[in-house]
Amino acid sequence: MTAEPLAPAQAAASVVAAWDDALRSTDPLDFPGYTAPASSEESVRTALVELGGRPAVWIDCDFRRVGGTMGAVAGERIVRAFDRATQMGVPVVETISTGGARLQEGMLSLLQMPRTVSAAARHAAAGLRSAAYLRSPATGGVFASFVSVADLRAAEPEATIGFGGPRVVAEVTGAYPPPTSHTAESALRHGLIDAIVDPSRCWDWLAAAVGAVTAGPLVPPPGRPHGPDTTARPEDPYEHLLRARGSGRPSGLEWAAWLTDEWVEIGGSDPAVRAGLAAVDGRRVVVVAMDRFAGAFRPGAPGPGAYRLAQRAVRLADRLGLPVLTLVDTPGAEPSPESEAGGLAGEIARTLLALAELASPSVSVVVGEGGSGGAVALAHTDQLFVLDGAVFSVIGPEAGAAILYRDPARVPELTRSLRLTPDELLRLRVVDRVLPEDVASVRAAVTEALTQARAGTKDSRPHLATAAAVANQ
């Protein structure tokens, strides 16, 4: 086997210095028929690179070298690479194709899984980014260790991805996995990777993922609203609610596109919530946007996976010290048996917890319908705004009428009683400001809030609203 030269596939990165080329395995098990590879033939190579004009550490694991397997030398190189990146304060980028653990090194190979994860954890704890690009195959102990804890992960189209490779699956279960399993496309659908990227764009994506270059903008799907709703606001709360739900009104995804200048997707399994590493007027921010036009269960109704994505995005922002912007628009979370079995209530609670523990500033804008706990899960922020055409309610009036009156004819009456319009929300101190439905005005308010919001003040507003509603006897 001839070693490939240590060089990125594209001009977006250039090697500054290769590391640890002298390390070579001693064949610790004296395994029959195994010859430890030469240092230059080892599966993993590491280097300091210049990426988008900035320094980064590169970990390259290549299936063409010893099957991309991780033994003691590979693990040592990976650990040293992460620790050097931590000391230097630079991101880590990974290009990975692997068959997993090196069986000929036995348990010494398996020990590299926790070692590399610990090294990645030290790097992450320093507030530094990491990103991995997976080529085919990407399986076993490499995929199940440092690669899967990278902040962002992308894969080439149709790559074989999974903990157990197809032959292992067939041996253990008695049948090969179906064609829809163990693929990059399946991993994307289930939120295990964040993007599918052509190999020709591998380094462009890696550079954007770690913030070394400017990413492209967020582009909503075709056929969506092109601008804010400019129709007249009805005086009647029920008519106001119907307008907020209108098919021509933009949702959180449109507002995310209008308010941000760049976007790197943080993938999830339920498109009712989208998230991204973004920028607002040059300030890096993590955005979590509800999309009432999409959903794994039904449009606009987030299930457990949607809230897990929100938690992941908020936790990433917390670790990187980035502010969070959430955009709320949902009639409520998905209450189906499948969603309940997936732990919906717990995921909503953990989303609230992630926001409660967030140490960086947070801002939320209710852009459409804020429905019940499914909406408030993303609204527990230091500042909370509502568009003047939006609503926020303890429950959808249809469900509320079923609970209180068992009479759907009383939905308009209950809507009026719930005080869900922006002026009422401001009067009740539920929100901080009512914003006009104008992109420039909303962007200005969000930019100001991201700059001035004091992290950790998110409980003040609900405390004040509660105090005003409590009478002392």
C-alpha positions in Angstrom: 0.0 0.0 0.0 1.4 3.4 -1.0 0.9 6.3 1.3 -0.9 9.3 -0.1 0.8 12.6 0.4 -0.4 14.6 3.4 -2.2 17.4 1.7 -5.8 18.6 1.7 -7.9 17.8 -1.3 -8.6 21.5 -2.0 -6.8 24.8 -2.0 -8.9 26.0 0.9 -6.4 24.5 3.4 -2.6 24.2 3.3 -0.4 22.1 5.6 1.9 24.2 7.8 3.5 21.3 9.7 2.9 17.6 9.9 3.0 16.1 13.4 4.2 12.8 15.0 5.5 11.1 11.9 8.0 9.1 13.9 5.4 7.2 15.9 5.1 3.5 14.9 3.3 0.6 16.5 5.2 -2.1 18.3 2.7 -4.9 17.4 1.8 -5.2 21.1 -0.1 -8.5 20.8 2.5 -10.1 18.5 -0.6 -10.9 16.4 -0.2 -13.8 14.0 0.3 -12.6 10.4 0.2 -9.0 11.3 2.9 -6.6 10.4 2.7 -3.2 12.0 2.5 -0.5 9.4 5.3 1.9 8.8 4.8 5.3 10.3 4.0 6.8 6.9 1.4 4.1 6.3 -0.5 4.6 9.6 -4.2 5.2 9.3 -4.2 8.6 11.1 -2.1 11.6 10.3 -2.2 14.9 11.9 -1.0 18.4 11.0 -1.3 22.1 11.6 -3.0 23.7 8.6 -4.0 27.1 7.4 -7.7 27.1 6.8 -9.3 30.1 5.3 -6.2 32.1 6.3 -6.5 30.9 9.9 -4.7 28.1 11.8 -6.5 24.9 12.5 -5.5 21.3 13.5 -6.3 18.6 10.9 -6.9 14.9 11.8 -7.0 12.7 8.7 -8.1 9.1 9.1 -8.0 7.3 5.7 -9.5 3.9 4.9 -6.8 3.5 2.2 -4.2 3.2 5.1 -4.7 0.1 7.1 -8.4 0.2 6.6 -8.6 3.5 8.5 -8.4 1.5 11.8 -7.5 3.0 15.1 -4.7 1.4 17.0 -2.4 2.8 19.7 -0.4 5.0 17.3 -3.6 6.4 15.6 -5.1 7.1 19.1 -1.9 8.8 20.3 -1.7 11.0 17.3 -5.4 12.0 17.7 -5.0 12.8 21.4 -1.8 14.8 20.8 -3.6 16.7 18.0 -6.5 17.7 20.2 -4.3 18.7 23.1 -2.1 20.8 20.8 -5.2 22.5 19.4 -6.4 23.2 22.9 -3.1 24.7 23.9 -3.0 26.8 20.7 -6.7 27.9 21.0 -7.6 26.7 17.4 -10.3 24.5 15.9 -10.0 20.9 14.8 -11.2 19.6 11.5 -11.4 15.9 10.7 -11.6 14.0 7.4 -12.6 10.5 8.2 -13.0 7.1 6.4 -12.6 4.1 8.7 -13.3 0.5 9.4 -13.2 1.1 13.1 -10.9 -0.5 15.8 -7.7 -2.3 14.8 -8.5 -5.8 15.9 -4.8 -6.9 15.7 -4.1 -4.6 18.6 -6.9 -5.9 20.8 -7.9 -4.0 23.9 -5.1 -1.4 23.3 -7.1 -0.4 20.2 -10.4 -0.2 22.1 -8.8 2.0 24.8 -8.3 4.7 22.2 -12.0 5.4 22.1 -12.2 6.9 25.6 -8.8 8.5 25.2 -9.8 10.4 22.1 -13.2 11.4 23.4 -11.5 12.8 26.6 -9.1 14.7 24.4 -12.0 16.1 22.4 -13.8 17.0 25.6 -10.7 19.0 26.8 -10.8 20.9 23.5 -14.5 21.5 23.7 -14.2 22.7 27.3 -11.8 25.4 26.1 -14.7 26.8 23.9 -13.2 25.7 20.7 -14.9 24.3 17.6 -14.6 21.0 15.8 -16.1 19.6 12.6 -15.8 16.2 10.9 -16.3 15.2 7.2 -17.1 11.5 6.7 -16.2 9.6 3.6 -17.2 6.0 2.9 -17.0 3.9 5.0 -17.2 5.5 8.4 -17.9 2.8 10.9 -16.9 1.2 14.2 -14.9 2.7 17.1 -13.7 5.7 15.2 -17.2 6.8 14.3 -18.3 5.9 17.8 -15.7 8.0 19.6 -14.2 11.4 18.8 -15.9 11.8 15.4 -19.4 11.6 16.8 -18.7 14.3 19.4 -17.5 16.8 16.8 -19.7 20.0 17.0 -20.8 19.5 13.3 -20.6 16.5 11.0 -21.1 16.2 7.3 -20.8 13.2 4.9 -20.2 12.6 1.3 -23.3 11.4 -0.7 -24.2 7.7 -0.2 -21.4 7.1 2.3 -21.7 4.0 4.4 -22.1 5.2 8.0 -22.8 3.3 11.2 -21.4 1.8 14.3 -21.6 -1.8 12.9 -20.6 -2.2 9.3 -23.0 -4.1 7.1 -21.0 -7.4 7.3 -21.0 -7.1 11.1 -24.7 -6.4 11.1 -25.3 -9.5 9.0 -23.2 -11.7 11.2 -24.8 -10.5 14.5 -28.4 -10.2 13.3 -28.6 -12.8 10.6 -29.5 -10.3 7.9 -27.8 -7.5 6.0 -29.3 -4.1 6.7 -31.8 -2.7 4.1 -30.5 -0.3 1.5 -32.1 2.6 3.4 -29.9 2.0 6.5 -26.3 2.7 7.1 -26.2 5.5 4.6 -25.3 9.2 4.8 -28.9 10.0 3.7 -30.3 7.9 6.5 -27.9 9.5 9.0 -29.1 13.0 7.8 -32.7 12.1 8.1 -32.3 10.9 11.7 -30.2 13.9 12.7 -26.9 12.0 13.1 -25.1 14.3 10.7 -25.7 17.9 9.8 -25.3 18.0 6.0 -24.5 15.9 3.0 -21.7 17.7 1.1 -20.0 16.7 -2.2 -16.3 15.9 -1.8 -15.4 18.8 -4.0 -16.8 21.1 -1.3 -15.4 19.2 1.7 -12.9 21.9 2.8 -15.3 24.7 2.1 -17.8 23.2 4.5 -15.2 22.4 7.1 -13.9 26.0 7.0 -17.4 27.4 7.4 -18.3 24.9 10.1 -15.4 26.1 12.4 -15.8 29.7 11.5 -12.7 30.1 9.4 -14.6 31.5 6.5 -18.0 33.2 5.9 -20.8 30.7 5.3 -23.5 31.1 2.7 -27.0 32.4 3.6 -30.0 30.4 4.8 -32.3 29.8 1.8 -35.9 28.7 2.6 -37.5 26.1 0.4 -39.3 27.3 -2.8 -42.9 28.4 -2.6 -42.6 30.0 0.8 -43.7 33.6 1.8 -41.4 36.2 0.3 -42.0 38.9 2.8 -43.8 39.9 6.0 -47.6 39.9 6.2 -48.8 43.4 5.4 -52.5 42.8 5.7 -54.5 44.8 8.2 -54.5 43.6 11.8 -58.0 42.7 12.9 -59.4 44.2 16.1 -61.1 41.0 17.1 -58.7 38.5 18.9 -60.2 35.5 17.2 -59.7 37.1 13.7 -56.2 38.1 14.9 -55.4 34.5 15.7 -56.7 33.3 12.3 -54.5 35.9 10.6 -51.5 34.8 12.6 -52.1 31.3 11.3 -52.5 32.4 7.7 -50.8 30.3 5.0 -49.3 33.5 3.5 -47.6 34.5 6.7 -43.9 33.8 7.1 -42.7 31.4 9.8 -39.6 31.2 11.9 -37.5 29.8 9.0 -38.2 32.9 6.8 -37.4 35.2 9.6 -34.2 33.4 10.3 -33.2 33.9 6.6 -34.1 37.6 6.7 -32.4 38.3 10.0 -29.1 36.4 9.4 -26.3 36.9 6.9 -24.8 33.4 7.0 -25.9 30.0 8.1 -24.3 26.6 8.8 -27.0 24.0 9.5 -27.1 22.1 12.8 -29.1 19.1 11.7 -32.0 17.4 13.4 -34.5 14.7 12.8 -37.7 16.9 12.9 -37.9 19.8 10.5 -40.5 21.6 12.7 -37.4 23.1 14.3 -34.3 24.2 12.4 -31.0 25.5 13.9 -27.8 27.0 12.7 -24.5 28.6 13.5 -25.3 32.0 12.0 -24.3 35.7 11.9 -26.5 38.7 12.5 -24.9 42.0 11.3 -21.5 40.4 11.7 -22.1 39.0 15.2 -21.9 35.2 15.5 -25.0 33.7 17.0 -26.8 30.4 17.3 -30.4 30.5 15.9 -33.2 28.1 16.7 -36.2 28.6 14.4 -39.6 27.0 14.5 -41.1 26.2 11.1 -44.9 25.8 11.1 -44.8 24.6 7.4 -42.7 21.5 8.2 -42.6 18.7 10.7 -41.9 15.0 11.2 -45.4 14.4 12.5 -47.5 17.2 11.0 -46.6 20.7 9.9 -45.6 23.0 12.7 -45.9 20.5 15.6 -42.5 19.8 17.1 -41.9 16.3 18.4 -39.2 15.1 20.8 -36.5 15.2 18.1 -37.2 18.9 17.5 -36.6 19.8 21.1 -33.4 17.6 21.2 -32.1 19.7 18.3 -32.9 22.9 20.2 -31.1 21.6 23.3 -28.0 20.7 21.2 -27.9 24.1 19.6 -28.3 25.9 22.9 -25.7 23.8 24.6 -23.3 24.4 21.7 -23.9 28.2 22.0 -23.2 28.0 25.7 -20.0 26.2 25.2 -18.8 28.5 22.5 -20.0 31.6 24.4 -22.3 32.6 21.6 -25.7 34.4 22.1 -28.9 32.5 21.2 -31.8 33.8 19.1 -35.0 31.7 19.0 -37.9 32.3 16.6 -41.2 30.9 17.8 -44.1 29.8 15.6 -46.1 26.7 16.5 -49.7 25.8 17.4 -48.2 23.4 20.0 -46.0 20.4 20.4 -47.0 17.0 18.8 -49.0 15.0 21.4 -49.4 11.8 19.4 -48.7 8.4 21.1 -45.5 8.1 19.2 -44.3 11.5 20.3 -45.3 10.8 23.9 -43.4 7.5 23.8 -40.4 9.4 22.6 -40.4 11.5 25.7 -42.0 14.7 24.6 -42.6 16.2 28.0 -39.1 15.5 29.2 -37.5 17.0 26.0 -39.6 20.2 26.5 -38.4 20.4 30.1 -34.8 19.8 29.1 -35.1 22.5 26.4 -36.2 24.9 29.2 -33.3 23.7 31.3 -30.8 24.3 28.5 -32.0 27.9 28.2 -32.1 28.3 32.0 -28.5 27.3 32.2 -27.3 29.3 29.2 -24.6 31.7 30.3 -24.6 33.8 27.2 -27.4 36.3 26.2 -30.6 35.1 24.6 -33.4 36.7 22.7 -36.7 35.3 21.4 -39.2 36.6 18.9 -42.7 35.2 18.6 -43.2 35.6 14.9 -46.5 33.7 14.5 -48.5 31.5 16.9 -47.0 30.8 20.3 -48.9 27.8 21.4 -48.7 26.3 24.9 -45.6 24.6 26.4 -44.4 23.7 23.0 -43.8 27.3 22.3 -42.6 28.5 25.7 -39.9 25.9 25.5 -38.0 28.2 23.2 -39.2 31.5 24.7 -37.4 31.3 28.1 -34.9 34.0 27.1 -33.3 37.1 28.6 -35.5 39.3 26.3 -38.8 38.2 24.7 -40.4 40.1 21.8 -43.6 39.5 19.9 -44.5 40.7 16.4 -47.6 42.9 16.3 -49.4 40.3 14.2 -48.5 37.3 16.4 -50.2 35.6 19.4 -49.0 33.7 22.5 -51.4 31.5 24.4 -51.5 29.0 27.3 -53.2 26.6 24.9 -54.6 26.5 21.4 -58.2 27.8 21.8 -59.6 24.7 20.0 -58.0 22.4 22.6 -58.9 24.8 25.4 -62.6 24.8 24.4 -62.6 21.0 24.3 -61.2 21.0 27.9 -63.3 23.8 29.4 -66.5 23.6 27.5 -66.5 20.5 25.4 -68.0 22.8 22.7 -66.1 23.8 19.6 -68.6 26.6 18.9 -67.1 28.5 21.9 -63.6 28.7 20.4 -63.9 32.4 19.4 -65.3 33.2 22.8 -62.3 31.5 24.6 -59.9 33.2 22.2 -61.1 36.5 23.4 -60.8 35.5 27.1 -57.3 34.2 26.8 -55.8 37.7 26.2 -53.3 36.3 23.6 -52.8 39.4 21.5 -49.5 41.4 21.6 -51.0 44.4 23.5 -52.4 42.1 26.2 -49.2 40.2 26.5 -47.3 43.5 27.0 -49.9 44.6 29.6 -49.5 41.3 31.4 -45.7 41.7 31.4 -45.3 38.4 29.5 -43.2 40.1 26.8 -40.7 42.9 26.8 -41.7 44.6 23.5 -44.1 44.4 20.6 -42.3 44.8 17.2 -43.8 45.9 13.9 -43.8 43.2 11.2 -41.0 44.9 9.3 -37.7 43.2 8.6 -35.5 46.2 9.2 -37.2 47.0 12.5 -37.0 43.5 13.7 -33.4 43.1 12.7 -32.5 46.4 14.5 -34.3 45.3 17.6 -32.7 41.8 17.6 -29.2 43.3 16.9 -29.6 45.7 19.8 -30.9 43.0 22.1 -28.1 40.6 21.3 -25.7 43.3 22.2 -27.4 44.7 25.3 -29.2 41.7 26.8 -27.8 40.6 30.2 -27.3 36.9 30.4 -29.1 35.3 33.3 -32.0 37.8 33.5 -34.5 35.5 31.8 -36.3 34.8 35.1 -36.9 38.5 35.9 -39.8 39.0 33.5 -41.8 35.9 34.6 -41.1 36.8 38.2 -42.5 40.3 37.7 -45.5 39.1 35.7 -46.2 36.6 38.4 -45.9 39.1 41.2 -48.3 41.4 39.5 -50.9 38.6 39.3 -50.6 37.6 42.9 -52.6 39.4 45.6 -51.3 39.5 49.2 -54.1 38.9 51.7 
